[in-house]
Amino acid sequence: MKFLPWSFYDQLQTPSSMVILKSVMVLSLLLSTAGLLTGVSTKTSLLLVLFYQGFLRSFGHFNHDEMLAVYCLAVLAFTPCGDAFSLDSYMSKAKKKRRAFAYAYPILLMQLLMAWSYFSSALIKLRVAGVKYFSPDNLPALAIFHSLDNLHDTHFRLAFWLPQIKAWLPFAVAFILMWELSFPLAVFWRRLRWWILGIGIFFHLSTLFLMNIFFPHQLAMYLIFVDWDQFSRRSPRDRVSTVTR
């Protein structure tokens, strides 16, 4: 943000200017999603989202739940993500064909980014809090603190129930910490992948009701782990037989 003068931000911090900025950003994201002008729209989406996030976090509420999405946008901006399932591919007469690695490594990279976000989160907790992180009073105090403030879209009160079971909470906290540390296994072992992702869905839903903290962008990006090629190759008959079994 230091590259631009403060006079620019004075002009930007008006209702009409912010509507224009968000409209252009959403339009660019829609073009990227549809795969239209992919080479340009993915890069403009990255720049606009990065600028908008920096602007919002510098002058408003600070959080980190969209950071992984920003990193994934950076991957998509510089990889051939519009070669197949896109409007560019549909309208192009000459179909682009690359080695499978060109399409596989961006997916692997985004999976590794997600795995690192969870793994590093566990490391930071251990580095900052140490064994105090497993204190029976830690989770109830943190959950009640977030339930009492007014900076969240939701205001659930289940956190006030936690002190009644605080003797069991260190085991739950330790389990979640081990889950975060083991998340990289979801990248390389398919048998563990769905267990790890399933625990992740339960974890994020529980933080919503207990702490009024939700990570919908994180949950949406779990779709990175779906093998869409294998899914598309399966015929409708195979799907019916699978459901029957």
N, C-alpha and C positions, 0 to 999 in steps of 0.2 A: 504493500500500500504506500510505501515511501516514494515510489517512482512517480506518483501523481501529486500535484500541489493540493493544498488544503482548500483552495478556492473551488476545485473540482468537487470535493466532498460537500462543500457548502451548497453547491447546486444540486448534488445528488440526493441530499437528505430532505427531499420534499415529496409529498404524496404522489404527484404526477411523475416525477423522475423515477421513483421506486417502482411504480406500476409499469413504466416503460422497460426498466431493467429486468424486472421479473417476467414480463411478457416476452421479451427477446430471448431470455434464458429458457423459458418453457418451450418456445417455438423451436429453438435449437435442439433441446432434448427430445422433442417429438420427432424432429427430422432424424435424429440419431437412432431413435427407437424404431422408426419405420425403415431405416436404412436408405434414406434419400440424401444424395450428396454426402455420402458417409465420410469420405476423406476430409471434407471441410467441416461438416456439422459436428462430428465427434470432437474435433479440436476446439471449435468454438464453444461447445458444451463444457469441455474441460476448463477453458479459460473463464467462462462466465460463472460457472459454479464455484470455481476456486476464488474468484473475486468476490462473489456474493457471500460465500462462507466467511472469507476474511473480513468483509465489511460488517456482516452481522455479528460475528464474534468479537470484533473490536469495539463496537458501539452498543452491543446488546447482550443477550444471554449467551453464556459460554457453556458449551458441551462438546462432546467428541463423537456422537453417534453417527454422524455423516462422514467422518474422515475416511473410513474404509471405502465408501462409495466414491469419494474423490480419487483415491488411489486406483480403483477399478476403472474409472473414467480415463485416467492417464494410460492405463493398459489398452483400453479400447481405442483411444485416439491414435495410437501408433502401431496398431495391428490390423490385419485384413478382416475386420469383423463384418464387412458388408458384402462379402463375395458370394454368399449363398442365399440365406433367408433374408432378403431385403428387396426394396423397390429398385435399387440400383441394379441388382442381379436380374430382376424380372424384366427390366426395360433394356438391358444390355444385350446386344446381339452376340458379342464375343464373351463367352463365359470364361472367367478366370479360374485356372486350375493350379494349385500349389501343392507342395508336399503336405502330407497330413500333419507334420510337425509344426508347420506354420499356423495351423488352427488349434493344435493341441497345447502348445506351450503357453499361449495367453490364458487359457482356462486354468492350466496348472499354476501359473503365476498368481492369478486372482485367488485360487484356493489357498496358496501359500500365504498370501497377504491376510486372508481371513484367519488362517491358523495362527499366524504370528500375532494378530491382534488379541486373540484369546490367551495365547501362551505368555505374551509379554505382560498382559494384565495380571496374570497370576504372579509373575516375577516381581512386578512393581508392588503388589500387596505384601509379598514376603519381605521385600527390601525396605519398604517404608514402615510397616507395622510389626514385622517379625512374628514371634509367637503370640503377641498381644492380639493379632488378628483373629485368633481362635478363642478369645475370651467370651464367656457366655453373655456378657453385657454388650459386646461390640455390635452385633447385628440388631438387637432390639433398639439400642440407642440410635444407630444410623437410620433404621427404618422409621422410627418415630420422628426423628428430626426432619426427614424428607416428607413425612405425612403432615407435619404441622406448617410447613412453609406454603407460600402461595405462588410458587414459580412453576407449577406443573399443571398440565391440562386436566389431570384427574386428581381426585382427593379421596382415595380409599382410606379406610381406617382399620384395616386388618392388622397393621403393625402393632396396635395396642394389645393384640392378643399374644404377641410373641413372648413377653416376659413370663407368661404362665408356663411356657415350655422351654425356657432358656437353658435348662440343663442339657437338652438334646441338640441345641443349636450348634455347638462346636463340631459335632459330627456332620451336620448338614453343610456347614461352612467348609470343612475339610473335604467333603465329597465334591462340592462344586469346584474347589481349588484343584483337586486332582483331575476333574473333568477338563478344566481350562488347560492344565499342563499336558493332558493327553490329546487335546484337539488336533494336533498335527497328524495323529494316526488316521484321522478321517480322510486325509489326502491320499494315503498309500494303501490302506486296508479297507476294502469295500464292505467286508463283513462287520467291521466295527463302525463304519461310516454312519449307518442309519441309527445305531444306538446313540452315537455321539450327537448327531443332529437332533434326535428326538429329545435327549436331555436338554439340549440348547433351547428347543421350543418351550419345554416346561420351565426352564430357568427364566427366560425372558418374560413369560406370562406371569410367573410368580413375582418377579421384581415389579411388574406393573401393579399388582394388587397389594403387595406388601410395602413397596417403597415409592409407588407412583412414578417409577422410572421405566420407560419402555424404549425398545430399540427396534422399531418396525423395519428400518432400512437393513439392519443386520439380518433379521429373519428373512426378508425378501431375497437377500443375496445367498441364502442357503440353496437357492435354485442353481447356483454355480456347480453344485456337486451332482446334479442330475445328469445322467448320461443320455442326452437328448438324441444322439445318433442311434443308440441302441433302441430307444423308445420309438423313433420314427421308422425303424426297419421292421418292427413287429407288425404283423398284419392284424386286421380286426378279428380274424378267426382265432389267432393266437391269444389275443387279449381276452376273448370270451372264454377260452379254455382255461386260461390262468385264473380268471375270476371264479370259474366253476370248481377248480381244484381248491 
